[in-house]
Amino acid sequence: MRIQQLTWMAMLVAIAIIGSLFISIPTGVARAFPIQHMVNVIAAVTVGPLGAVLVAFVTGLVRVMTGTGSLLAFPGGMIGALLAGIFYMKTNRVAFAALGEIIGTGVIASLIAVPYAKILMGSEFGALFFFPAFLASSVTGALLGWIVLARVKQLRPVLKQ
């Protein structure tokens, strides 16, 4: 990876961490952090699937280590970032990156979070327990990412909607 890419990825991690301190949505037992999902969409478009997963992983790691996030940050962030990157890579459309984030986090990660939470966190929840929180967070964040990238496109017409 080039220094510019690593610097950009570090800035995205910082935005996600700082954003999660100020913007969260209470969703019952959990809190939704849409800035992480916004960053996932932006990372998917700018650094690709693997770079986006790395940004999500480092963000989750820092948030867990500082006590500002739970272990659920890993499946939620990383699966959405991967799908957002793959969808964008296949279609070259920001809308599909946002859709990949929503499917990856809101649907797949919410289902994976149940056994993950049971094994690593000792919690016992039903199959759809995390679905509303993960879906609300990923939809909100994916839309924010789409909007940010649409504004960037006006400044630099490289991205397709």
Secondary structure as UniProt FT lines:
FT   HELIX           3..22
FT   STRAND          25..27
FT   TURN            28..29
FT   STRAND          30..32
FT   HELIX           34..65
FT   TURN            66..67
FT   TURN            71..72
FT   HELIX           73..91
FT   HELIX           94..101
FT   HELIX           102..109
FT   HELIX           110..121
FT   TURN            127..128
FT   HELIX           131..155
FT   TURN            157..158
//
